[in-house]
Amino acid sequence: MRKAFVIYALVTCIGALLCSCSWQKAQVTEGIFDVYAPAPYTGAAFSMDEKSSAMRVSLQIRKNDKETWQLEDIENDPIHSDNHGKSLNKSDANIAYRFKRFPVTGSFDYFSKNRISLWGAGIGLDPYPFIRGAVGINSQHIEAGITAYLNMSLNTSTNKISWISHDYEGMMSGYEDHEGTEEGRYQEVKFNGGIGGFINFFPIKSIAISYAPFLYRPWWDDEVRDYEVSFRFPCIISQYFGASILIAKHVQVSAGTTLYLSTAVKGSYWFFDSGVGFIF
């Protein structure tokens, strides 16, 4: 019985090691990929009392824009297999982002302040669920910090790919290579995330002048149709400039503009953002 178990364990381990060498990779000949732009985040954006906490429920209202951004200088790296000489040569990738801003973002944020240090955490929908966190400082005249963001979304793309797979077919057959093409409309769940910062100046206690840069990567895992692609999806940089006012210590109204840039996109894009929050 023990000998049979040992043999089974060895066969299982060998099979796992062999299967770990399998792979499937693709080149994207052309494609348009949905990209959701997160709403700007500026921290608490008001001067908090020492050793205090606050919760905020907010709605951010944005112009519902859709822009198609043609990505420049994106290339597919070559893909080679040693088995039967199957390969895909280096080629241009005709790729565009369909940049989308959902008109309403809902969120809940919690902030805690010690003497001057501040931390915050939040959840929301935009239109899919996201989480975020922040650490920084909050004083009488200034607030500054860094933030991280993670979102899960159902992304749609229209794409055409060429692929090669290197698969383990069993002890008798060993490895086999396969190739093919796929095209059409496709939906898949993706994680998207980024990091950023925020700085708020308080000329008077109830008013904040805000700047918030943010860097994030759509299509984080660099996969299309569950195939690993041979390039990295470019990052997007957003920069928010705005102001907010705290009315009667409980209502926070904000407005500003957001600039979107990317090293792979020619030109820049400006959008208007506004919001209202209830603090308790």
C-alpha positions in Angstrom: 0.0 0.0 0.0 2.8 2.4 0.9 4.7 1.5 -2.3 1.6 2.2 -4.4 1.2 5.6 -2.7 4.8 6.5 -3.3 4.5 5.6 -7.0 1.3 7.6 -7.3 2.9 10.6 -5.6 6.0 10.4 -7.9 3.8 10.2 -11.1 1.7 13.1 -9.9 4.7 15.3 -9.2 6.3 14.4 -12.5 3.0 15.2 -14.3 2.8 18.6 -12.5 6.3 19.5 -13.5 5.7 18.5 -17.1 2.5 20.4 -17.3 4.1 23.5 -15.8 6.1 23.7 -19.1 3.0 24.1 -21.2 2.2 27.6 -22.5 0.0 29.5 -24.9 0.9 32.9 -26.3 -0.7 35.2 -28.9 -0.1 38.2 -31.1 -2.9 40.8 -31.4 -3.1 41.8 -35.1 -5.8 44.4 -34.3 -8.1 45.2 -31.5 -10.2 47.8 -29.7 -10.2 47.4 -25.9 -12.5 49.0 -23.3 -10.7 51.0 -20.6 -12.6 52.4 -17.6 -11.2 55.6 -16.1 -11.4 55.7 -12.3 -12.9 58.9 -10.7 -10.4 61.3 -9.1 -9.6 60.8 -5.4 -8.3 63.7 -3.2 -8.2 62.2 0.2 -10.4 63.8 3.0 -10.0 67.3 1.4 -10.8 69.1 4.7 -8.8 69.8 7.9 -9.6 67.1 10.5 -9.3 67.6 14.3 -6.5 65.7 16.0 -7.3 62.1 17.1 -10.6 62.1 15.2 -12.2 60.0 12.5 -14.8 60.6 9.7 -16.9 58.7 7.3 -18.0 60.0 3.9 -20.6 58.8 1.4 -20.2 60.5 -1.9 -21.4 60.6 -5.5 -19.1 61.8 -8.2 -20.8 63.0 -11.4 -18.9 63.1 -14.7 -19.6 63.8 -18.3 -20.3 60.4 -19.9 -17.7 60.4 -22.6 -16.4 57.7 -24.9 -13.1 58.3 -26.8 -11.2 55.9 -29.0 -7.5 56.3 -28.5 -5.3 54.9 -31.2 -2.1 53.5 -29.5 1.2 54.3 -31.2 4.3 52.2 -31.7 2.9 49.0 -30.2 4.6 45.9 -31.6 4.1 42.1 -31.1 7.4 40.4 -30.1 8.2 37.2 -32.0 6.9 33.8 -30.6 8.9 30.7 -31.3 8.4 27.0 -30.4 11.3 24.5 -30.6 9.1 21.5 -31.3 7.9 21.7 -34.9 9.2 25.1 -35.9 6.0 26.9 -35.4 6.6 30.7 -35.0 5.1 34.1 -35.3 7.4 36.9 -36.5 7.6 40.3 -35.0 4.8 42.5 -36.3 2.9 45.7 -35.7 -0.1 45.7 -33.4 -3.0 47.9 -34.5 -4.6 48.5 -31.1 -6.8 51.2 -29.7 -8.3 52.0 -26.3 -12.1 52.7 -26.1 -11.8 55.1 -23.2 -15.0 55.2 -21.0 -16.1 57.3 -18.1 -19.2 56.1 -16.2 -21.4 59.1 -15.4 -21.9 58.3 -11.7 -19.5 56.9 -9.2 -20.7 55.9 -5.7 -18.2 55.4 -2.8 -17.9 55.1 1.0 -14.6 56.2 2.6 -13.4 56.1 6.2 -10.6 58.4 7.5 -8.7 58.3 10.8 -6.3 61.0 12.0 -3.8 60.8 14.9 -1.8 64.0 15.6 -1.0 64.8 11.9 -0.9 61.4 10.3 -3.9 60.2 8.3 -5.0 56.9 6.8 -8.1 56.1 4.8 -9.9 53.2 3.2 -12.8 53.0 0.8 -15.0 50.9 -1.4 -17.3 51.8 -4.3 -18.9 51.2 -7.7 -17.6 52.7 -10.9 -19.6 50.9 -12.4 -17.9 47.8 -11.1 -16.6 47.3 -7.6 -13.3 48.8 -6.4 -11.3 49.3 -3.2 -8.8 51.9 -2.3 -6.5 53.0 0.5 -4.5 56.1 1.4 -1.9 57.2 3.9 -0.6 60.8 4.4 -0.7 63.8 6.6 -3.5 66.2 7.4 -2.9 69.6 9.1 -4.6 72.9 9.5 -3.4 74.2 6.1 -2.4 71.2 4.0 -3.2 67.6 3.4 -0.9 65.3 1.3 -0.7 61.6 0.7 -0.4 58.6 -1.6 -3.2 56.2 -2.6 -3.6 52.8 -4.2 -6.6 51.5 -6.2 -7.8 48.1 -7.3 -10.8 47.5 -9.6 -12.5 44.4 -11.1 -14.5 45.0 -14.3 -16.1 43.1 -17.2 -14.1 44.4 -20.2 -15.2 44.1 -23.8 -12.9 44.0 -26.7 -13.1 43.4 -30.5 -9.9 41.8 -31.5 -8.1 39.5 -33.9 -5.3 37.3 -32.6 -2.9 34.7 -33.9 -1.8 32.1 -31.3 0.6 29.2 -30.6 0.2 26.7 -27.8 2.8 24.3 -26.4 0.9 21.5 -24.7 1.8 18.4 -22.8 -0.2 15.6 -24.4 0.7 12.7 -22.1 3.6 10.4 -21.3 3.4 8.7 -24.7 3.0 11.7 -26.9 5.1 14.3 -25.1 4.6 17.9 -26.2 2.6 19.0 -29.2 2.4 22.5 -30.7 -0.8 24.0 -32.1 -1.6 27.2 -33.8 -4.6 29.2 -35.0 -6.4 32.5 -35.2 -9.4 33.9 -33.4 -11.4 37.1 -34.0 -14.6 38.8 -32.9 -16.1 40.4 -29.9 -15.0 39.0 -26.5 -15.8 39.7 -22.8 -13.6 38.9 -19.9 -13.2 39.8 -16.2 -10.1 41.9 -15.6 -8.3 43.5 -12.6 -7.1 47.0 -13.1 -5.2 49.1 -10.6 -2.8 52.0 -10.0 -1.1 54.3 -7.6 -1.3 58.0 -7.2 -1.1 61.0 -4.8 -3.1 64.0 -3.6 -2.3 67.4 -2.2 -4.9 69.8 -0.7 -4.3 73.4 0.4 -6.7 75.0 2.8 -6.7 78.8 2.4 -9.6 78.8 4.9 -10.8 75.9 6.9 -13.9 75.1 4.7 -12.2 75.3 1.3 -9.7 73.0 -0.3 -7.7 73.5 -3.5 -6.8 70.1 -4.8 -4.3 68.4 -7.2 -4.3 64.6 -7.6 -2.1 62.7 -10.1 -2.8 59.0 -10.8 -1.0 56.3 -12.8 -2.9 53.1 -13.6 -2.8 50.1 -15.9 -5.8 48.8 -17.7 -5.8 45.1 -18.8 -3.4 44.5 -15.9 -2.5 40.8 -16.7 -1.5 41.4 -20.4 -3.7 38.6 -21.5 -6.4 38.4 -24.3 -8.8 35.5 -24.6 -6.7 33.8 -21.9 -3.6 33.9 -24.1 -0.5 35.7 -22.9 0.2 38.5 -25.4 3.7 39.6 -26.4 3.5 43.2 -25.4 2.4 45.3 -22.4 -0.7 47.3 -22.4 0.3 51.0 -21.9 -0.4 52.9 -18.7 -2.6 56.0 -18.5 -1.8 59.1 -16.4 -4.6 61.3 -15.0 -4.2 64.7 -13.3 -7.1 66.3 -11.5 -7.2 70.0 -10.7 -10.1 71.2 -8.6 -11.6 72.7 -5.5 -14.1 71.8 -2.8 -16.1 73.5 -0.1 -17.4 72.0 3.2 -20.8 73.4 4.0 -22.1 73.2 7.6 -19.4 70.6 8.4 -21.3 67.8 6.7 -21.8 68.5 3.0 -18.8 68.5 0.7 -19.2 69.9 -2.8 -16.4 69.6 -5.4 -15.7 70.5 -9.0 -12.7 70.4 -11.3 -11.1 69.1 -14.5 -9.1 65.9 -15.2 -6.4 65.7 -17.8 -5.6 62.2 -19.3 -2.3 61.3 -21.0 -0.4 58.3 -22.2 3.0 57.8 -23.6 1.3 55.6 -26.3 -1.3 58.2 -27.3 -0.9 61.4 -29.2 -2.6 64.4 -27.7 -4.4 64.9 -24.3 -8.0 64.8 -23.1 -9.7 67.1 -20.6 -12.9 66.2 -18.8 -15.1 67.9 -16.2 -15.7 66.2 -12.8 -18.0 67.2 -10.0 -19.2 65.5 -6.8 -21.1 65.8 -3.5 -20.3 64.0 -0.3 -22.0 63.7 3.1 -19.6 63.5 6.1 -20.6 62.0 9.4 
